[in-house]
Amino acid sequence: MNNKKFNGIVISLLSVIIGLFFGALLMIAFKYDPIVGYKALWEGAVGNPFNIGQTIRAATPLIFTGLGFSIAYTAGFFNIGLSGQALFGWLASVWVALSMPTQPKIIVLPLAIIAGALAGAAFAAIPGILKAFYNTSEVIVTIMLNYVAVYVADFVIRNVMTQQADATPMIGENATLTIQKLTEMTNYSKIHGGIILAIIVVVLVHLFMNRTTLGFELKSVGLNKFASNYAGMNAKRNIILSMVLSGTLAGLGGVMMGLGEFKNIFLTHGVAPAIGFDGMAVALLGGLNPYGTVLASLLFGGLQTGSTFMSFTAKIPQEIVGIITASIIFFVGANYIIRYFIDKKAATNAKKGVEK
């Protein structure tokens, strides 16, 4: 393992540890016992088969949105539109599922999944095309498109898919990702077959980015698009491709919500799905590595499910877990602080070695 990868792992671990330490200080400040709190958090996340199932359920969409962010970021783009792309994927998958209530599952489920992936891809293609041909800021465009997605989805739900209702009907069993054996193994948690699809996609993304010419070209564009053009690579095509792939994965994250967890779609009330923003956090915490993204997603899933149990048993507000999560994200984003001390220590050790 090279020093860069090792330092990345150390920074991610330290970010988590510092976040947990900050959370402990916060609990003490408000007269809560951090040992009792973290014990309840652990039990709520992985204490029994049901809680493990709930943690995996919460982590599944984050794996997809995290992978989506990683691909765009590796290609040099900051895709903040993951939430809108996931929402479009959620909307399209449920719409297709509801439109075919009597068709066999072998037809409906794949079509609904593909529809969600294509919806996310199409929505992400807009900032990709604008960036490639007009050099617009993908950050501004994707932020604005999140609002477009929210209000378009609310309009479609209330005026097209229903008659002024706040939520669509539930999809049929012919379109759900539920696997009965998985559900029974976890004491009837909301775990679903999306985790199997997520694992497959993780492996495919790793192979694509590290073993294919296109993956190499996306990395090259991220490092220097002008040098990539000079080397004969089509930078514009790769810019659009990276955003489309990112949106496809984000759309699949939305599919997990529509066909896996909720089995319908409801009004957003002006708020984009959190899985998009959390996906950015897990990708950064995972070092933009597909397998690291899985581990970071499981951590965030555990924090999400464990916080509910912690509030019930230890009587500690869920908001404290939110602050812990925010602290972890902060130190991941501000990793240069941790990197500064790591580099300083390495320089000190190197100096001592020279003096000897």
C-alpha positions in Angstrom: 0.0 0.0 0.0 1.5 3.4 -1.0 1.7 6.3 1.4 -1.0 8.3 -0.4 -3.6 5.5 0.1 -2.4 4.8 3.7 -2.7 8.5 4.6 -6.2 8.6 3.0 -7.3 5.7 5.3 -5.7 7.3 8.3 -7.5 10.6 7.6 -10.9 8.9 7.2 -10.4 7.0 10.5 -9.3 10.1 12.3 -12.3 12.0 10.9 -14.6 9.4 12.4 -12.8 9.3 15.7 -12.7 13.1 16.1 -16.4 13.2 15.2 -17.2 10.6 17.9 -15.0 12.4 20.4 -16.7 15.7 19.7 -20.1 14.0 20.1 -18.9 12.6 23.5 -18.0 16.1 24.6 -21.3 17.4 23.5 -23.1 14.7 25.5 -21.1 15.5 28.6 -21.9 19.2 28.2 -25.6 18.4 28.2 -25.2 16.0 31.1 -25.6 12.8 29.2 -23.4 9.7 29.7 -21.4 9.2 26.4 -20.6 5.6 27.3 -24.3 4.8 27.7 -25.1 6.8 24.6 -22.6 5.1 22.3 -23.5 1.7 23.7 -27.1 2.3 22.7 -26.0 3.6 19.3 -24.0 0.4 18.7 -26.8 -1.8 19.8 -29.3 0.2 17.7 -27.0 -0.2 14.6 -25.8 -3.9 14.9 -27.2 -5.2 18.2 -29.5 -7.8 16.6 -30.5 -9.1 13.1 -33.3 -6.6 12.8 -31.1 -3.6 13.5 -28.4 -5.0 11.1 -31.0 -5.3 8.4 -32.2 -1.7 9.0 -28.6 -0.5 8.9 -28.0 -2.2 5.5 -31.3 -0.8 4.3 -30.2 2.7 5.2 -26.8 2.2 3.6 -28.0 0.8 0.3 -29.0 4.0 -1.5 -26.0 5.8 -0.1 -23.7 3.3 -1.8 -25.2 4.2 -5.2 -25.1 8.0 -4.6 -21.6 7.7 -3.2 -20.4 5.9 -6.2 -22.1 8.4 -8.5 -20.3 11.3 -6.7 -17.0 9.4 -6.9 -17.1 9.0 -10.6 -17.9 12.6 -11.3 -15.3 13.8 -8.7 -12.6 11.6 -10.2 -13.3 13.1 -13.6 -12.9 16.6 -12.1 -16.5 17.6 -11.4 -18.4 18.3 -8.3 -21.9 16.8 -8.8 -24.1 18.5 -6.2 -27.2 17.4 -8.2 -27.2 13.9 -6.8 -30.3 14.6 -4.8 -32.3 15.8 -7.8 -31.0 12.9 -9.9 -32.0 10.4 -7.2 -35.4 12.0 -6.9 -36.0 11.6 -10.7 -34.9 8.0 -10.5 -37.3 7.4 -7.6 -40.1 9.1 -9.5 -39.6 7.2 -12.7 -39.2 3.8 -11.1 -42.5 4.1 -9.1 -44.3 5.6 -12.2 -43.3 2.6 -14.3 -44.2 0.2 -11.5 -47.6 1.7 -11.0 -48.3 1.7 -14.8 -48.0 -2.1 -15.0 -49.8 -3.5 -12.0 -50.6 -6.9 -13.5 -47.5 -7.7 -15.5 -45.1 -10.4 -14.2 -42.3 -9.3 -11.9 -39.6 -10.6 -14.3 -40.7 -7.8 -16.7 -41.8 -5.0 -14.4 -38.9 -4.9 -11.9 -36.1 -4.7 -14.5 -38.0 -2.1 -16.5 -38.7 0.0 -13.4 -35.0 -0.2 -12.4 -33.8 0.8 -15.9 -36.3 3.7 -16.0 -35.0 5.0 -12.7 -31.4 4.8 -13.9 -32.2 6.5 -17.2 -34.1 9.3 -15.5 -31.1 10.0 -13.3 -28.8 9.8 -16.3 -30.9 12.2 -18.4 -31.1 14.7 -15.6 -27.3 14.6 -15.1 -26.7 14.9 -18.8 -27.9 18.5 -18.7 -25.1 19.9 -16.6 -22.6 17.6 -18.4 -23.5 19.1 -21.8 -23.5 22.6 -20.5 -20.0 22.0 -19.0 -18.6 20.3 -22.0 -19.8 22.9 -24.6 -20.2 26.1 -22.7 -17.8 25.6 -19.7 -20.6 26.5 -17.2 -20.1 25.8 -13.5 -21.5 22.4 -12.8 -21.8 23.3 -9.1 -24.3 26.2 -9.9 -26.2 24.2 -12.5 -26.6 21.1 -10.4 -27.7 23.1 -7.4 -30.4 24.9 -9.4 -31.5 21.6 -11.0 -32.1 20.1 -7.5 -34.8 22.7 -7.1 -36.2 21.9 -10.5 -36.4 18.2 -9.7 -38.1 18.9 -6.4 -40.9 21.0 -7.9 -41.3 18.9 -11.0 -41.7 15.8 -8.9 -44.2 17.4 -6.6 -46.2 18.6 -9.6 -46.2 15.1 -11.2 -47.2 13.4 -8.0 -50.1 15.7 -7.3 -51.4 16.3 -10.8 -50.4 13.4 -13.0 -49.9 10.3 -10.8 -52.7 11.1 -8.4 -55.6 13.4 -8.0 -54.2 16.1 -5.6 -52.9 13.4 -3.2 -49.7 13.8 -1.1 -48.5 10.4 -2.0 -48.9 7.8 -4.7 -50.5 4.4 -4.1 -48.2 1.6 -3.1 -46.6 -0.4 -5.9 -47.5 -4.0 -6.4 -45.5 -7.0 -5.3 -44.5 -7.5 -8.9 -42.3 -4.4 -8.7 -40.7 -4.5 -5.3 -37.1 -5.3 -4.4 -38.2 -7.3 -1.4 -36.6 -10.7 -1.0 -38.6 -12.7 1.5 -35.7 -14.8 2.7 -33.6 -11.7 3.5 -36.5 -10.1 5.3 -37.0 -13.3 7.4 -33.3 -13.6 8.2 -33.3 -10.1 9.7 -36.5 -10.5 11.8 -38.7 -8.7 9.2 -36.6 -5.5 8.8 -36.8 -3.4 5.7 -33.7 -4.8 4.1 -34.3 -5.6 0.4 -32.5 -7.0 -2.7 -31.1 -3.7 -3.6 -28.0 -4.5 -1.5 -27.2 -7.4 -3.9 -27.4 -5.0 -6.8 -25.3 -2.5 -4.9 -22.5 -5.0 -4.4 -22.5 -6.0 -8.1 -22.4 -2.3 -9.1 -19.5 -1.6 -6.6 -17.4 -4.4 -8.3 -18.3 -3.1 -11.8 -17.4 0.5 -10.9 -14.1 -0.6 -9.5 -13.3 -2.6 -12.7 -14.5 0.2 -14.9 -12.4 2.9 -13.3 -9.3 0.7 -12.9 -9.3 -1.8 -15.7 -10.8 0.0 -18.7 -9.6 2.6 -21.2 -12.7 4.7 -20.6 -12.0 4.7 -16.9 -8.4 5.8 -17.5 -9.7 8.6 -19.8 -12.1 9.9 -17.1 -9.2 10.0 -14.6 -7.1 11.8 -17.2 -9.8 14.4 -17.8 -10.0 15.0 -14.1 -6.3 15.6 -13.9 -6.0 17.9 -16.9 -8.6 18.1 -19.7 -6.3 20.1 -22.0 -3.6 17.5 -21.8 -6.2 14.8 -22.4 -7.3 16.6 -25.6 -3.7 16.9 -26.7 -3.2 13.1 -26.1 -6.1 12.4 -28.5 -8.8 11.8 -25.9 -12.2 13.4 -26.5 -12.5 15.6 -23.4 -16.1 16.8 -24.2 -17.3 13.3 -24.6 -15.7 12.2 -21.3 -17.1 15.2 -19.4 -20.6 14.3 -20.5 -20.0 10.5 -19.9 -18.8 11.1 -16.4 -21.9 13.1 -15.5 -24.2 10.6 -17.2 -22.6 7.7 -15.3 -22.8 9.7 -12.0 -26.5 10.5 -12.7 -27.2 6.8 -13.5 -25.9 5.7 -10.2 -27.7 8.5 -8.3 -30.9 7.4 -10.1 -30.4 3.9 -8.9 -30.1 5.3 -5.4 -33.6 6.8 -5.9 -34.8 3.4 -7.2 -33.8 1.9 -3.9 -36.1 4.3 -2.1 -39.0 3.8 -4.4 -38.9 0.0 -5.0 -37.1 -1.0 -1.9 -37.8 1.1 1.2 -41.0 3.1 0.7 -42.6 1.3 -2.2 -44.2 4.6 -3.3 -43.3 8.3 -3.7 -44.6 11.2 -1.8 -44.4 15.0 -1.8 -41.0 16.4 -1.0 -42.4 19.7 0.4 -39.5 21.6 -1.2 -36.7 19.4 0.3 -34.5 17.2 -1.9 -33.7 13.7 -0.7 -30.9 13.6 1.9 -29.3 10.5 0.2 -27.8 12.8 -2.4 -25.9 15.0 0.1 -25.1 12.0 2.3 -23.7 10.3 -0.7 -21.2 13.0 -1.2 -20.1 12.6 2.4 -19.7 8.8 2.2 -17.7 9.1 -1.0 -15.3 11.5 0.5 -15.1 9.5 3.8 -14.4 6.4 1.7 -11.6 8.1 -0.1 -13.5 8.0 -3.5 -12.8 4.2 -3.5 -15.8 2.0 -4.3 -15.1 -0.4 -1.4 -14.4 2.5 1.0 -17.7 4.0 -0.1 -19.4 0.8 1.1 -17.8 0.9 4.5 -18.6 4.6 4.9 -22.2 4.0 3.8 -22.6 1.3 6.4 -21.2 3.7 9.0 -23.8 6.4 8.1 -26.5 3.8 7.9 -25.6 2.6 11.4 -25.6 6.2 12.7 -29.0 6.7 11.2 -30.7 3.6 12.6 -28.7 3.6 15.9 -29.8 7.2 16.7 -33.4 6.2 17.0 -32.6 3.4 19.4 -30.3 5.8 21.3 -33.0 8.3 21.8 -35.4 5.6 23.1 -33.1 3.8 25.5 -30.5 6.4 26.6 -33.0 9.3 26.2 -30.3 11.2 24.2 -31.8 13.4 21.4 -31.3 12.2 17.8 -30.0 15.7 17.0 -26.7 14.8 18.8 -26.1 12.0 16.3 -26.8 14.5 13.6 -24.1 16.7 15.1 -21.7 13.8 15.3 -22.4 13.0 11.6 -21.8 16.7 10.7 -18.5 16.7 12.7 -17.3 13.6 10.7 -18.3 15.3 7.4 -16.6 18.5 8.6 -13.3 16.8 9.3 -13.4 14.8 6.0 -14.0 18.1 4.2 -11.3 19.9 6.2 -8.9 16.9 5.9 -6.0 19.3 5.2 -6.0 20.0 8.9 -5.4 16.3 9.7 -3.1 16.0 6.7 -1.0 19.0 7.9 -0.2 17.2 11.2 0.5 13.9 9.5 2.9 15.6 7.0 4.5 17.5 9.8 5.1 14.3 11.8 6.5 12.6 8.7 8.8 15.5 8.0 10.0 15.5 11.6 10.7 11.7 11.5 12.6 12.2 8.2 14.7 15.0 9.7 15.6 12.8 12.7 16.6 10.0 10.3 18.9 12.3 8.4 20.5 13.7 11.6 21.2 10.1 12.7 
